[in-house]
């Protein structure tokens, strides 16, 4: 009781946030019970019958679900790999640029797309990748290449997603790696120079060892996104034709839930994703803690 | 100290310059193209003549957009949600973040609360249950539907408490001895010292609000309640036919003109705060990192 007397201001300060989180995070968590009911919005929650695993059975019998799962893992996997390598290479190369104004301008340009919404980026992407008058196809045409349907063909759609994802998101990873690189003790470079190390040797023996912990950290934390293939990007760039290679779990959930009104089935699909994702999030935090000493709090 | 670098080193540096330059240009080129299209004449655009320099310079597209209507309504909704959203989220972050920055000895329930918040990062109910909660609360078509569901940004809350934790204890101890309560400590000591992290979080939250579009799409039924990004999603991404019909009798601009002008206008606030974003972004990463 004495403890509470001293600590009540803390409880009071936390109260508003706790209430909000209960309403908008914990109540929806309880809402996953919809996945085990046959809920029809028109009939109301009270009349929804308990159907056990039926929604999941329906889901697993649906070939579209496995297609979406496959697309999700492929697209997310490529995004994880490119999301690690491209920023790393860019940061290492930026680090070699000693003209500070040049480096600043380059950083400014490379980081910018990260802050622009996927809606606007999608608008731009649709425009420049247009097969008839897009910039890219106009450039290819001058080399005698036939127009490519980057967004309209299943051969190219995934590639286009991964490419444009690099464009938009590489800046973020580069910022993180650059932050790690600016922390490197400059004396180490001087010492390396005195020992007769050239640029490549300096990178090999000073820069890379200095950012290995950051590489491990970014790599392990990104594991938590195994099932996040990027709803914002895919939803805005997918067409009926490219559904075969681009439809992901998130877009599927949206279609069956919001567009078709099958709330229970959509919740089941969402729950499947949440459970698998939770596993990967916990795994990634564990690994980040073990390998890079990262603790979330 | 000047000495001759080896051939290998010089080649490596040259490659660094080339690749960085190519990537930088690739990042900005598409944006410059849209900018050029927005300032070009309809004829030039339709003939596919525009690269990154406007052809037949024209302000018609901007005049058309500025004439008012849906773009402005949506712009206003976005401004409102961003301002309100930032204020509300910051209040929650500060009030909840301060007790969380205490050690378990100072505040015995600290770890319980921490897990209470962190758990929401590990597991979520998903789109449909969240939608049902918002609709049962009667928030559909209300501005609050865009603000309240994400009003407590847990990740930023953690960044904030990490920062406060790293502040020197001496000042707080001294205030306690002077008889200051927790409210005074928070207001008079913690907040003035937390300016860098507060500035960082304000920017992050503002950009997130400005760029959000999905909540507008599912929580707003009436198009006049759409925030800017949701409105643009309907005209920029969804088939161009809509834009064509909405142009009506306007003949001196093409849908591509007006689309480009709207993309540029929507991007403008981000570009304006971009210098600050860049400055605080790196800072935020360093500030929020866990020490020890």
Boltz contact constraints between the chains, C-beta under 6 A:
constraints:
  - contact:
      token1: [A, 3]
      token2: [B, 108]
      max_distance: 6.0
  - contact:
      token1: [A, 7]
      token2: [B, 107]
      max_distance: 6.0
  - contact:
      token1: [A, 9]
      token2: [B, 182]
      max_distance: 6.0
  - contact:
      token1: [A, 10]
      token2: [B, 99]
      max_distance: 6.0
  - contact:
      token1: [A, 10]
      token2: [B, 107]
      max_distance: 6.0
  - contact:
      token1: [A, 13]
      token2: [B, 95]
      max_distance: 6.0
  - contact:
      token1: [A, 13]
      token2: [B, 99]
      max_distance: 6.0
  - contact:
      token1: [A, 14]
      token2: [B, 96]
      max_distance: 6.0
  - contact:
      token1: [A, 14]
      token2: [B, 99]
      max_distance: 6.0
  - contact:
      token1: [A, 14]
      token2: [B, 113]
      max_distance: 6.0
  - contact:
      token1: [A, 17]
      token2: [B, 92]
      max_distance: 6.0
  - contact:
      token1: [A, 17]
      token2: [B, 96]
      max_distance: 6.0
  - contact:
      token1: [A, 17]
      token2: [B, 152]
      max_distance: 6.0
  - contact:
      token1: [A, 20]
      token2: [B, 151]
      max_distance: 6.0
  - contact:
      token1: [A, 20]
      token2: [B, 152]
      max_distance: 6.0
  - contact:
      token1: [A, 21]
      token2: [B, 152]
      max_distance: 6.0
  - contact:
      token1: [A, 24]
      token2: [B, 149]
      max_distance: 6.0
  - contact:
      token1: [A, 25]
      token2: [B, 120]
      max_distance: 6.0
  - contact:
      token1: [A, 27]
      token2: [B, 133]
      max_distance: 6.0
  - contact:
      token1: [A, 28]
      token2: [B, 125]
      max_distance: 6.0
  - contact:
      token1: [A, 28]
      token2: [B, 129]
      max_distance: 6.0
  - contact:
      token1: [A, 28]
      token2: [B, 130]
      max_distance: 6.0
  - contact:
      token1: [A, 28]
      token2: [B, 133]
      max_distance: 6.0
  - contact:
      token1: [A, 29]
      token2: [B, 125]
      max_distance: 6.0
  - contact:
      token1: [A, 31]
      token2: [B, 125]
      max_distance: 6.0
  - contact:
      token1: [A, 31]
      token2: [B, 129]
      max_distance: 6.0
  - contact:
      token1: [A, 32]
      token2: [B, 125]
      max_distance: 6.0
  - contact:
      token1: [A, 93]
      token2: [B, 16]
      max_distance: 6.0
  - contact:
      token1: [A, 93]
      token2: [B, 19]
      max_distance: 6.0
  - contact:
      token1: [A, 93]
      token2: [B, 20]
      max_distance: 6.0
  - contact:
      token1: [A, 94]
      token2: [B, 20]
      max_distance: 6.0
  - contact:
      token1: [A, 96]
      token2: [B, 13]
      max_distance: 6.0
  - contact:
      token1: [A, 96]
      token2: [B, 16]
      max_distance: 6.0
  - contact:
      token1: [A, 106]
      token2: [B, 20]
      max_distance: 6.0
  - contact:
      token1: [A, 106]
      token2: [B, 24]
      max_distance: 6.0
  - contact:
      token1: [A, 109]
      token2: [B, 24]
      max_distance: 6.0
  - contact:
      token1: [A, 109]
      token2: [B, 27]
      max_distance: 6.0
  - contact:
      token1: [A, 109]
      token2: [B, 28]
      max_distance: 6.0
  - contact:
      token1: [A, 110]
      token2: [B, 24]
      max_distance: 6.0
  - contact:
      token1: [A, 110]
      token2: [B, 27]
      max_distance: 6.0
  - contact:
      token1: [A, 113]
      token2: [B, 27]
      max_distance: 6.0
  - contact:
      token1: [A, 115]
      token2: [B, 207]
      max_distance: 6.0
  - contact:
      token1: [A, 115]
      token2: [B, 270]
      max_distance: 6.0
  - contact:
      token1: [A, 115]
      token2: [B, 277]
      max_distance: 6.0
  - contact:
      token1: [A, 116]
      token2: [B, 267]
      max_distance: 6.0
  - contact:
      token1: [A, 117]
      token2: [B, 211]
      max_distance: 6.0
  - contact:
      token1: [A, 117]
      token2: [B, 229]
      max_distance: 6.0
  - contact:
      token1: [A, 119]
      token2: [B, 213]
      max_distance: 6.0
  - contact:
      token1: [A, 119]
      token2: [B, 229]
      max_distance: 6.0
  - contact:
      token1: [A, 119]
      token2: [B, 232]
      max_distance: 6.0
  - contact:
      token1: [A, 119]
      token2: [B, 233]
      max_distance: 6.0
  - contact:
      token1: [A, 120]
      token2: [B, 263]
      max_distance: 6.0
  - contact:
      token1: [A, 120]
      token2: [B, 266]
      max_distance: 6.0
  - contact:
      token1: [A, 120]
      token2: [B, 267]
      max_distance: 6.0
  - contact:
      token1: [A, 122]
      token2: [B, 237]
      max_distance: 6.0
  - contact:
      token1: [A, 123]
      token2: [B, 236]
      max_distance: 6.0
  - contact:
      token1: [A, 123]
      token2: [B, 263]
      max_distance: 6.0
  - contact:
      token1: [A, 124]
      token2: [B, 30]
      max_distance: 6.0
  - contact:
      token1: [A, 124]
      token2: [B, 34]
      max_distance: 6.0
  - contact:
      token1: [A, 128]
      token2: [B, 30]
      max_distance: 6.0
  - contact:
      token1: [A, 133]
      token2: [B, 48]
      max_distance: 6.0
  - contact:
      token1: [A, 135]
      token2: [B, 33]
      max_distance: 6.0
  - contact:
      token1: [A, 175]
      token2: [B, 281]
      max_distance: 6.0
  - contact:
      token1: [A, 179]
      token2: [B, 282]
      max_distance: 6.0
  - contact:
      token1: [A, 179]
      token2: [B, 285]
      max_distance: 6.0
  - contact:
      token1: [A, 198]
      token2: [B, 6]
      max_distance: 6.0
  - contact:
      token1: [A, 198]
      token2: [B, 8]
      max_distance: 6.0
  - contact:
      token1: [A, 198]
      token2: [B, 9]
      max_distance: 6.0
  - contact:
      token1: [A, 199]
      token2: [B, 9]
      max_distance: 6.0
  - contact:
      token1: [A, 199]
      token2: [B, 12]
      max_distance: 6.0
  - contact:
      token1: [A, 200]
      token2: [B, 8]
      max_distance: 6.0
  - contact:
      token1: [A, 200]
      token2: [B, 12]
      max_distance: 6.0
  - contact:
      token1: [A, 236]
      token2: [B, 237]
      max_distance: 6.0
  - contact:
      token1: [A, 253]
      token2: [B, 127]
      max_distance: 6.0
  - contact:
      token1: [A, 257]
      token2: [B, 128]
      max_distance: 6.0
  - contact:
      token1: [A, 263]
      token2: [B, 128]
      max_distance: 6.0
  - contact:
      token1: [A, 266]
      token2: [B, 128]
      max_distance: 6.0
  - contact:
      token1: [A, 267]
      token2: [B, 128]
      max_distance: 6.0
  - contact:
      token1: [A, 270]
      token2: [B, 126]
      max_distance: 6.0
  - contact:
      token1: [A, 270]
      token2: [B, 127]
      max_distance: 6.0
  - contact:
      token1: [A, 274]
      token2: [B, 123]
      max_distance: 6.0
  - contact:
      token1: [A, 274]
      token2: [B, 124]
      max_distance: 6.0
  - contact:
      token1: [A, 274]
      token2: [B, 126]
      max_distance: 6.0
  - contact:
      token1: [A, 278]
      token2: [B, 122]
      max_distance: 6.0
  - contact:
      token1: [A, 278]
      token2: [B, 123]
      max_distance: 6.0
  - contact:
      token1: [A, 281]
      token2: [B, 122]
      max_distance: 6.0
  - contact:
      token1: [A, 295]
      token2: [B, 290]
      max_distance: 6.0
  - contact:
      token1: [A, 297]
      token2: [B, 114]
      max_distance: 6.0
  - contact:
      token1: [A, 297]
      token2: [B, 158]
      max_distance: 6.0
